[in-house]
Each structure stands twice: as structure tokens, then as C-alpha cells.
Amino acid sequence: MKVLCCHPSGLMYTQIFLRLEPLGVELVAASARRAGHDVRILDLQAFQHADYFRTVDEWKPNVIVFGINYLANIPEVIDLAKETKRRLPDCCFFVGGHSASFTAQEILEHAAGAIDCVAKGEGEEITPLLINAADDRKRLHSLPGVVTRDGEGPPPKLIQSLDDLTPARDLLPKRHKYFIGVLDPAASIEFTRGCPWDCVFCSAWTFYGRSYRKASPEKVAEELQQIREPGVFIVDDVAFIQAEHGLAIAHEIEKRNIRKKYYLETRGDVLLRNKEVFEYWKRLGLEYMFLGLEALDEEGLTLHRKRIKLSTNFEALEFARSLGIRVAINIIADPDWDEKRFAVIREWAMSVPEIVSVSVNTPYPGTETFLTESGRLATRDYRLFDIQHAVLPTKLPLERFYQELVKTQQVLNMKHLGITALKNTALIAARLLLKGQTNFARMLWKFNSVYHPELQIADHRRPVSYEMRLPTPPANGERKPSDLFVLRPEPARQAPPPS
């Protein structure tokens, strides 16, 4: 069969700070190709809707797969599905991905038959089965993790070995379009899946059921050898939780003389606990690190259930500085913030050398905050759930909240982008331009055209075609955190009784 694997359009921050290769879509495409199908990839971060429909009209795929990792892309994919079905009525159209797993039923309801099914959980193993069932769609809902309007199959299963997965990078056009900061171009790779922590604002742990799996160091090094891009973003939710795994990968990289520049995400306590790992990786090319501080006070950290002390976060920043690693910090802005609180954040952000970004506290489906805060939602427009819009009532008038938010985000622009910082980045931009890479240079000038209070207010005024469904009360008593799990680890096997 002809299978088209797609990623939706980019969100606000992908227009400036990063554009990551669609690793999940590449992994699904690889599994479909291994099953013997004719597969193409189309990423709407790098292409337009016109390109998508041209492919649909000319190539006429039998199956179209969309990965929905971000809630804000749901309306786009539903509209694309409806128009696709109008043009290709017999095409099997299904979606999967992180956000789709938590909103499967409502996606199908909004699509009104244009989407044949939603695959919950990991897509690599279920995709070939879905393609095989495309000619007999009445049995789709019998497959693990698959939801249709006729019913839902058994629970989705965890993939047993990450070593069996290799993304189809060769199928992705315009690879030069993917970057993160000055790593331009940059590929993406995963060393592990899952997160053992349970922050209330995050759905990584609920998606993976607090499981944690690792690819073998040999497999990781082999994949890195095949990556042509000089920059590599490690997509793990928390890098190097287990020191021995991070060291083993580093040994393999050094043994094979692989030379890349790396960007990763981790936690302050992990950084301090495994100092030798990060020191080793700095020697191998680790240049950038993302630390989600989330809050600048103990009260905020407790509210987000980060399970880390404020002093630990600041100590971690000092250690990263001592290694010469550039650190990006995220602070979560609460809708209750007033002018004084924003001013405190701005003052602190200007006092530290790190890149400081501000996101808006957003209760996503799959998070505990969605269960506790969804009754207060000021909007249920999926498109606004992108951590750049306020979806809960704000203490300040909404327009004033956005003015303060953008003013605070301008700290990043003044320190690291735009004309003020151009003299510090001109050599980097020039070097990349000589290589034909324009992503970093373009982002230096685009902040004010993307982040603007009037534009964000206008987003709230758009007509809403699809509204998010609110969570239903639990059938029996109080809901447990495990009720949110998409994937569930297999219960530990008990040792047989002694004979």
C-alpha cells in the first residue's frame, strides 16, 4: 500500500527558537516500510497545506497517518482529514501521538467519520497492523490501543525493546530546515523513553505509566554514526537519569570517534547527582542544556510537585556554568501573576547569564492539573493550548497579562537575539549562512512579529469550530493518578516458590 506519514504545522515557538525533526513520524514510517509498504513523509512544519493536497491528489495514498503530539494541532488535522476524505473517500485516515492518546474519543467525534481511528500509545508496532486492516475497517477497533466510533480495543502495549526502532530519516525531505538555537541544522535522537517523576503539569509520566526504558549504548552509537547533521538534540524527557547508561553511551561515542554538538534536557538534581556523566559529555560535545526550573520559590516548586529544592536548582546552574555549558531555563507563568510578579521574574532573568524563557501554566489533558483546573477554563479552543496563551482566567485583564508576558519574554530577545545581541552572534550567523543554513539567522529578527500582545488577543477572538471535552467524573469514588495512564508497565513477575 501507499502510506503517507505526516506531521502537522509548527506552533508559535517553532517559528523562532527551534524546529525539530518529526522523530515519531519517522519511526512510524520506518515500521510501515519494514512491513513492505511504499512510504512517504510530509512534515507541515517545513511544507504547506498546498503541498499536502498536491501529494494527496497526485500520489493518492491508500493510508494517511498523522502524528498529533501537540494539542493545538488537533483542529488542523481534523480539517485536513475532512478535506482528504472529500478528495479520497476510500483512503484510510488515522492519527496517533501523545495528545491524540488523551483525546481519542473527542477527536473522532469532531471528525464525524473523516478519521477512521485513533491509535493510543506507541505507534511503531501497531501501525503495520492498522495498515493491514485498512481494507476491513470493521476490525480496526479490535487492535490494541485502537479507538474507533465502533469501539475500543484492548489496552495499548509497551514496546519491549527500543533497540528494534530506527527512524526513517532518509524519507524526510528538507532536513536542513531542522534546528534548535545555534545548532543549525540539527537531528533528533532518543536514548530513553519515560519519566519516573510525576509533576502535576506534565503528561510524560502519565503517557508512559511512569515506566522507563533505555536503548543499548551500542544501538545509540550506531544511530549517531548514521546522522549527517553536526547538531543533535537528545529528546529524552530527562537525560542521564541513570549514570551508568549515560557513561556507557559516552564510551561508545568516544570509541567510534563520533563528533557532534549536543543539546539535551535534564533536571537539576540529576545534573548534580551525575556530575561525572555531564563532565564526560561536555568533552564529547555537549554545549546546550535545558533545565525546567519552573519556579523561583519553594512554594511554586511544591505547587508543581517538582520534588526538588530551590537551592538544588541554583546549585545545578552553578555547576553547568562551571562546565561552560549554555543553559536555557523555563519559568512557568501562573495566570494569577500581577505586574509585580512579572517584574520580579524580569529582574532575576536579567541578572543571570542563562537564556530564560517563560511559558504559561496550561492544564493539558493527561495531566493532573487538567483534572483539578479544567472546571475553571476560560476557553476550550484547542489552538490556544500551546503554553503561549492563557487558557485559565487571569488576575490581570487578559490584554494586560499578555503585555506583561511578552515584556518578560523580551528578556530573551534583548539578551540573546535581535540587534542588541547581533554583535555577539554575527560570526555564528555568518558561518551558518555561508553553509546555506538560514534558520538561526532568520530567528534573530522574528521575535516581535510572532510574540505580540495584540496577536495573542486576536487568537482568542477567532471562531471556534472544535471545543475540548471536559473530563468526566470517575465512576467509582476518587480518581487515582494511575487512571490517567495510557501505557501501563507489565506487573513484575514473581519468582516461583521454592521446590
C-alpha positions as CSV (number, residue, x, y, z in Angstrom):
1,M,0.0,0.0,0.0
2,K,1.0,3.6,-0.4
3,V,1.3,5.2,3.0
4,L,1.7,8.9,3.7
5,C,3.1,9.7,7.2
6,C,2.6,13.4,8.3
7,H,3.4,15.8,11.0
8,P,1.2,18.9,11.5
9,S,2.2,22.5,11.2
10,G,4.5,24.2,13.7
11,L,3.4,26.2,16.8
12,M,4.4,29.8,17.8
13,Y,7.9,28.9,19.3
14,T,8.8,26.8,16.2
15,Q,8.7,30.0,14.2
16,I,11.7,31.3,16.1
17,F,13.6,29.1,18.6
18,L,13.5,25.6,17.2
19,R,12.1,23.3,14.6
20,L,12.7,19.7,15.5
21,E,12.7,16.8,13.0
22,P,9.5,14.7,13.4
23,L,11.2,11.7,15.1
24,G,7.9,10.0,16.0
25,V,6.6,10.2,12.4
26,E,10.0,8.9,11.1
27,L,9.8,5.9,13.5
28,V,6.2,5.1,12.3
29,A,7.3,5.4,8.7
30,A,10.1,3.0,9.3
31,S,7.8,0.4,10.7
32,A,5.5,0.7,7.7
33,R,8.4,0.4,5.3
34,R,9.7,-2.7,7.1
35,A,6.2,-4.2,6.6
36,G,6.7,-3.8,2.8
37,H,4.7,-0.7,2.1
38,D,5.6,2.3,-0.2
39,V,6.0,5.1,2.3
40,R,6.5,8.9,2.1
41,I,6.9,11.5,4.9
42,L,5.5,15.1,4.7
43,D,6.2,17.5,7.6
44,L,3.9,20.5,7.5
45,Q,6.5,22.4,9.7
46,A,8.5,22.6,6.5
47,F,5.8,22.3,3.9
48,Q,2.4,24.0,3.2
49,H,-1.1,22.6,3.1
50,A,-1.0,23.1,-0.7
51,D,2.0,20.6,-0.8
52,Y,0.0,18.1,1.3
53,F,-3.1,18.3,-1.0
54,R,-0.9,18.1,-4.1
55,T,0.6,14.9,-2.8
56,V,-2.9,13.6,-1.9
57,D,-4.2,14.4,-5.4
58,E,-1.2,13.1,-7.4
59,W,0.1,10.2,-5.4
60,K,-3.3,9.1,-4.0
61,P,-2.1,7.3,-0.8
62,N,-4.2,4.3,0.5
63,V,-3.4,5.2,4.1
64,I,-2.6,8.6,5.7
65,V,-1.1,8.7,9.2
66,F,-0.9,11.9,11.3
67,G,1.1,12.2,14.5
68,I,-0.6,14.6,16.9
69,N,1.9,15.3,19.7
70,Y,0.6,18.8,20.4
71,L,-3.0,19.6,21.4
72,A,-3.0,22.8,19.4
73,N,-2.7,20.9,16.2
74,I,-6.0,18.9,16.6
75,P,-8.3,21.3,14.7
76,E,-5.8,21.5,11.8
77,V,-5.6,17.7,11.5
78,I,-9.4,17.3,11.7
79,D,-9.9,19.8,8.9
80,L,-7.3,18.2,6.8
81,A,-8.9,14.8,7.3
82,K,-12.3,16.1,6.2
83,E,-11.0,17.6,3.0
84,T,-8.8,14.5,2.4
85,K,-11.9,12.3,2.6
86,R,-13.7,14.5,0.2
87,R,-10.9,14.0,-2.3
88,L,-10.1,10.4,-1.5
89,P,-13.2,8.8,0.0
90,D,-11.6,5.3,0.2
91,C,-8.4,6.5,1.9
92,C,-7.9,5.2,5.4
93,F,-7.0,8.1,7.7
94,F,-5.8,7.5,11.2
95,V,-3.9,9.5,13.8
96,G,-1.8,8.8,16.8
97,G,0.7,10.5,19.1
98,H,0.9,11.9,22.6
99,S,-2.0,14.4,22.7
100,A,-4.2,12.2,20.5
101,S,-3.8,9.4,23.0
102,F,-5.5,11.5,25.7
103,T,-8.3,12.9,23.4
104,A,-9.1,9.9,21.2
105,Q,-12.9,9.9,21.6
106,E,-13.4,13.6,21.1
107,I,-11.2,13.7,18.0
108,L,-13.3,11.0,16.4
109,E,-16.5,12.9,17.4
110,H,-15.2,16.2,15.9
111,A,-14.0,14.4,12.7
112,A,-17.5,12.9,12.1
113,G,-16.2,9.9,10.2
114,A,-13.3,11.6,8.4
115,I,-10.8,10.0,10.8
116,D,-11.1,6.2,10.8
117,C,-9.3,5.6,14.1
118,V,-7.0,6.9,16.8
119,A,-4.1,4.8,18.0
120,K,-3.3,5.3,21.6
121,G,0.2,4.8,23.0
122,E,3.4,4.0,20.9
123,G,2.8,3.8,17.2
124,E,5.7,1.7,15.9
125,E,4.2,-1.8,16.4
126,I,0.5,-1.0,15.8
127,T,1.0,0.9,12.6
128,P,1.6,-2.1,10.3
129,L,-1.4,-3.8,11.9
130,L,-3.6,-0.8,11.2
131,I,-2.4,-0.7,7.6
132,N,-3.2,-4.3,7.1
133,A,-6.7,-3.8,8.5
134,A,-7.3,-0.8,6.2
135,D,-9.3,-2.9,3.8
136,D,-11.5,-4.3,6.6
137,R,-12.1,-1.3,8.8
138,K,-14.7,-3.0,10.9
139,R,-12.0,-4.9,12.7
140,L,-9.8,-1.9,13.5
141,H,-11.2,-1.4,17.0
142,S,-10.2,-5.0,17.9
143,L,-6.5,-4.0,17.8
144,P,-4.6,-3.0,21.0
145,G,-4.9,0.7,21.8
146,V,-7.1,1.5,18.8
147,V,-10.2,3.6,19.2
148,T,-12.9,3.9,16.5
149,R,-16.5,5.1,16.6
150,D,-17.5,1.4,16.9
151,G,-15.5,0.7,20.0
152,E,-12.1,0.4,21.5
153,G,-9.6,-2.5,21.5
154,P,-7.6,-3.9,24.4
155,P,-5.1,-1.5,26.1
156,P,-2.0,-0.4,24.2
157,K,1.2,-2.3,24.8
158,L,4.6,-1.0,25.7
159,I,7.3,-1.7,23.1
160,Q,9.7,-4.2,24.7
161,S,13.0,-3.1,23.1
162,L,13.9,0.4,21.9
163,D,16.8,-1.3,20.0
164,D,14.3,-2.5,17.5
165,L,13.4,1.0,16.4
166,T,15.3,3.1,13.9
167,P,13.7,6.2,12.3
168,A,13.4,6.5,8.5
169,R,15.5,9.7,8.3
170,D,16.2,9.1,4.6
171,L,12.5,9.7,3.8
172,L,12.3,13.2,5.4
173,P,12.7,16.0,2.8
174,K,14.3,19.4,3.6
175,R,16.4,18.1,6.5
176,H,18.2,21.4,6.5
177,K,15.0,23.0,8.0
178,Y,15.5,21.4,11.4
179,F,17.4,23.3,14.2
180,I,17.5,24.3,17.8
181,G,19.1,27.6,18.6
182,V,22.6,27.8,17.0
183,L,22.6,24.0,16.3
184,D,21.6,24.6,12.7
185,P,21.0,22.1,11.3
186,A,20.2,19.5,14.0
187,A,18.8,16.0,14.0
188,S,17.0,14.4,17.0
189,I,17.6,11.1,18.7
190,E,16.2,9.3,21.8
191,F,18.2,7.4,24.3
192,T,15.4,6.6,26.7
193,R,11.6,6.7,27.0
194,G,9.6,7.7,30.0
195,C,10.0,9.7,33.2
196,P,9.8,8.4,36.8
197,W,8.7,11.7,38.3
198,D,5.1,12.9,38.5
199,C,5.0,16.7,38.0
200,V,1.3,17.8,38.1
201,F,1.7,19.9,34.9
202,C,3.3,17.2,32.8
203,S,1.8,14.3,30.9
204,A,5.0,12.4,30.0
205,W,4.7,10.2,33.1
206,T,1.0,9.5,32.6
207,F,1.6,8.6,28.9
208,Y,4.3,6.1,29.7
209,G,2.8,5.0,33.0
210,R,5.9,6.0,34.9
211,S,7.9,3.4,33.0
212,Y,11.5,4.0,32.0
213,R,13.2,2.2,29.1
214,K,16.7,2.5,27.6
215,A,18.2,1.8,24.2
216,S,21.5,0.0,24.4
217,P,24.7,2.1,24.1
218,E,25.7,0.2,21.0
219,K,22.4,0.9,19.3
220,V,22.6,4.6,20.2
221,A,26.2,5.0,18.9
222,E,25.3,3.1,15.7
223,E,22.4,5.5,15.0
224,L,24.5,8.6,15.8
225,Q,27.1,7.4,13.3
226,Q,24.4,7.5,10.6
227,I,23.3,11.0,11.4
228,R,24.8,13.6,9.0
229,E,23.8,16.7,10.8
230,P,26.5,18.3,13.0
231,G,24.0,19.1,15.8
232,V,21.9,16.6,17.7
233,F,19.0,17.2,20.1
234,I,18.5,14.4,22.6
235,V,14.8,14.2,23.1
236,D,14.7,12.3,26.4
237,D,12.3,13.9,28.9
238,V,15.2,13.8,31.4
239,A,18.6,12.9,30.1
240,F,21.0,10.7,32.0
241,I,18.8,9.7,34.9
242,Q,21.0,6.6,35.3
243,A,24.6,7.5,35.3
244,E,25.9,4.1,34.0
245,H,23.7,4.4,30.9
246,G,25.0,7.9,30.1
247,L,28.6,6.8,30.7
248,A,28.2,3.7,28.5
249,I,26.9,5.7,25.6
250,A,29.7,8.2,26.0
251,H,32.3,5.4,25.9
252,E,30.8,4.1,22.6
253,I,30.8,7.6,21.1
254,E,34.4,8.1,22.1
255,K,35.4,4.7,20.8
256,R,33.9,5.4,17.4
257,N,35.3,8.9,17.3
258,I,31.8,10.5,16.7
259,R,31.9,14.2,16.7
260,K,28.7,16.2,17.2
261,K,27.4,19.1,19.2
262,Y,24.6,18.1,21.6
263,Y,21.6,19.8,23.3
264,L,19.6,17.9,26.0
265,E,17.0,18.4,28.7
266,T,17.5,17.3,32.3
267,R,16.7,18.1,35.9
268,G,18.9,20.0,38.4
269,D,19.0,17.1,40.9
270,V,20.0,14.6,38.1
271,L,22.8,17.0,37.0
272,L,24.3,17.2,40.5
273,R,23.9,13.5,41.2
274,N,25.6,12.5,38.0
275,K,28.3,15.2,37.6
276,E,30.8,12.8,36.1
277,V,28.4,12.0,33.3
278,F,27.9,15.6,32.2
279,E,31.6,16.3,32.5
280,Y,32.3,13.5,30.2
281,W,29.6,14.6,27.7
282,K,30.9,18.2,27.8
283,R,34.2,16.8,26.5
284,L,32.3,14.9,23.8
285,G,30.4,18.0,22.5
286,L,27.6,18.8,25.0
287,E,27.1,22.5,24.5
288,Y,23.5,23.3,25.4
289,M,21.2,22.2,28.2
290,F,17.6,22.9,29.1
291,L,16.6,23.0,32.8
292,G,13.0,23.3,33.7
293,L,13.3,25.4,36.9
294,E,9.5,26.2,36.6
295,A,9.5,28.4,39.7
296,L,11.8,30.7,41.7
297,D,10.4,29.9,45.1
298,E,9.8,26.8,47.2
299,E,6.0,27.4,47.1
300,G,5.9,27.3,43.3
301,L,8.1,24.1,43.2
302,T,5.7,22.4,45.7
303,L,2.7,23.5,43.7
304,H,4.1,21.9,40.5
305,R,5.3,18.8,42.5
306,K,8.8,19.1,41.1
307,R,10.2,17.2,44.1
308,I,13.3,19.4,44.2
309,K,14.6,22.2,46.4
310,L,15.2,25.7,45.0
311,S,18.7,25.6,46.3
312,T,19.4,22.4,44.3
313,N,18.2,24.2,41.1
314,F,20.6,27.1,41.8
315,E,23.5,24.8,42.6
316,A,22.8,23.0,39.4
317,L,23.0,26.2,37.4
318,E,26.4,27.0,39.0
319,F,27.7,23.6,38.1
320,A,26.5,23.9,34.5
321,R,28.2,27.3,34.3
322,S,31.5,25.8,35.6
323,L,31.4,23.3,32.8
324,G,30.9,26.0,30.2
325,I,27.5,24.7,29.1
326,R,25.0,27.2,27.8
327,V,21.8,26.7,29.8
328,A,18.2,27.6,28.9
329,I,15.8,27.9,31.8
330,N,12.0,27.8,31.7
331,I,9.7,29.5,34.2
332,I,6.0,28.8,34.3
333,A,3.9,31.9,34.5
334,D,0.7,31.4,36.5
335,P,-2.5,33.2,35.4
336,D,-2.6,34.7,38.9
337,W,0.6,36.7,38.4
338,D,0.3,40.5,38.6
339,E,2.7,43.3,37.4
340,K,4.8,43.0,40.5
341,R,5.4,39.2,40.0
342,F,6.3,39.7,36.3
343,A,8.7,42.4,37.3
344,V,10.5,40.1,39.8
345,I,10.9,37.5,37.1
346,R,12.3,40.1,34.6
347,E,14.8,41.4,37.2
348,W,16.0,37.9,38.0
349,A,16.3,36.9,34.3
350,M,18.4,39.9,33.6
351,S,20.7,39.1,36.5
352,V,21.7,35.6,35.3
353,P,23.7,34.7,32.1
354,E,21.3,31.9,31.1
355,I,18.6,32.0,28.4
356,V,15.3,32.5,30.3
357,S,12.0,31.6,28.7
358,V,8.5,32.0,30.1
359,S,5.6,29.6,29.4
360,V,2.1,29.9,30.6
361,N,0.6,27.4,33.1
362,T,-1.6,25.2,30.9
363,P,-3.7,22.3,32.1
364,Y,-3.4,19.7,29.3
365,P,-5.5,16.5,29.0
366,G,-3.4,13.8,30.6
367,T,-2.1,16.0,33.4
368,E,-3.3,16.1,37.0
369,T,-3.9,19.9,36.6
370,F,-6.4,19.2,33.9
371,L,-8.5,17.2,36.4
372,T,-8.2,19.8,39.1
373,E,-8.3,23.0,37.0
374,S,-10.4,22.2,33.9
375,G,-13.6,23.5,35.6
376,R,-12.0,27.0,35.6
377,L,-11.0,27.0,31.9
378,A,-11.7,30.3,30.2
379,T,-11.6,28.6,26.8
380,R,-11.7,25.2,25.3
381,D,-10.2,26.1,21.9
382,Y,-7.5,23.5,21.3
383,R,-5.5,26.0,19.3
384,L,-4.8,28.1,22.4
385,F,-3.3,25.2,24.4
386,D,0.3,25.9,23.3
387,I,1.8,27.2,26.6
388,Q,1.9,30.7,25.0
389,H,-1.7,31.6,25.6
390,A,-3.7,31.9,28.9
391,V,-6.5,29.4,29.0
392,L,-7.3,29.9,32.6
393,P,-8.8,33.2,34.0
394,T,-6.1,35.7,34.6
395,K,-5.8,38.0,37.6
396,L,-4.9,40.9,35.3
397,P,-7.1,41.8,32.4
398,L,-6.2,39.4,29.6
399,E,-4.7,42.1,27.4
400,R,-2.6,43.4,30.3
401,F,-1.5,39.9,31.1
402,Y,-0.2,39.4,27.6
403,Q,1.6,42.8,27.7
404,E,3.4,41.7,30.8
405,L,4.1,38.2,29.5
406,V,5.6,39.5,26.2
407,K,7.5,42.2,28.0
408,T,9.0,39.5,30.2
409,Q,9.8,37.2,27.2
410,Q,11.6,40.1,25.7
411,V,14.3,39.4,28.2
412,L,15.3,36.5,26.0
413,N,15.2,38.8,22.9
414,M,17.3,41.5,24.5
415,K,19.9,39.2,25.9
416,H,20.4,36.7,23.1
417,L,18.5,37.8,19.9
418,G,17.9,40.8,17.9
419,I,20.1,43.8,17.1
420,T,21.4,44.2,20.7
421,A,22.9,40.7,20.6
422,L,23.8,40.7,17.0
423,K,27.4,41.7,17.6
424,N,27.8,38.6,19.7
425,T,26.1,36.3,17.3
426,A,27.1,37.8,13.9
427,L,30.0,35.4,13.5
428,I,27.8,32.4,14.2
429,A,25.1,33.6,11.8
430,A,27.6,34.4,9.1
431,R,29.3,31.0,9.4
432,L,25.9,29.3,9.1
433,L,24.8,31.4,6.2
434,L,28.0,30.5,4.3
435,K,26.9,26.9,4.7
436,G,23.5,27.7,3.4
437,Q,21.8,27.4,6.8
438,T,19.3,30.3,7.4
439,N,17.3,29.1,10.4
440,F,19.4,30.7,13.1
441,A,19.8,34.0,11.2
442,R,16.1,34.2,10.5
443,M,15.2,33.8,14.2
444,L,17.3,36.8,15.1
445,W,14.7,39.2,13.6
446,K,11.4,37.4,14.0
447,F,10.6,37.7,17.7
448,N,8.5,40.9,17.6
449,S,6.5,39.7,14.6
450,V,5.5,36.5,16.4
451,Y,5.2,37.4,20.1
452,H,2.9,40.4,20.3
453,P,0.0,41.0,22.7
454,E,-2.4,42.1,20.0
455,L,-1.8,38.9,18.1
456,Q,-2.4,36.8,21.1
457,I,-5.6,38.6,22.0
458,A,-6.7,38.2,18.4
459,D,-6.2,34.4,18.7
460,H,-8.8,34.4,21.4
461,R,-11.3,36.1,19.1
462,R,-11.2,33.5,16.3
463,P,-14.3,31.4,15.7
464,V,-14.1,28.1,17.4
465,S,-15.1,25.0,15.4
466,Y,-14.0,22.3,17.9
467,E,-14.1,22.6,21.6
468,M,-12.2,20.4,24.0
469,R,-14.2,17.9,26.1
470,L,-14.0,18.4,29.9
471,P,-13.0,15.3,32.0
472,T,-15.9,13.1,33.2
473,P,-16.2,12.4,36.9
474,P,-14.8,9.0,38.0
475,A,-17.4,6.2,38.0
476,N,-16.5,4.9,41.5
477,G,-15.1,7.3,44.1
478,E,-11.9,9.4,43.8
479,R,-9.8,9.2,40.7
480,K,-6.3,7.8,41.1
481,P,-3.2,9.1,39.2
482,S,-2.9,5.7,37.6
483,D,-6.3,6.3,35.9
484,L,-4.5,8.8,33.6
485,F,-2.1,6.2,32.3
486,V,-2.1,5.5,28.6
487,L,0.6,2.8,28.8
488,R,0.9,0.5,31.8
489,P,4.1,-1.3,32.7
490,E,3.6,-5.0,33.0
491,P,3.4,-6.2,36.6
492,A,6.7,-7.5,38.0
493,R,6.9,-11.3,37.6
494,Q,7.1,-13.1,40.9
495,A,9.8,-15.7,41.4
496,P,8.5,-19.3,41.5
497,P,8.1,-20.7,45.0
498,P,11.0,-22.9,46.2
499,S,10.5,-26.6,45.5
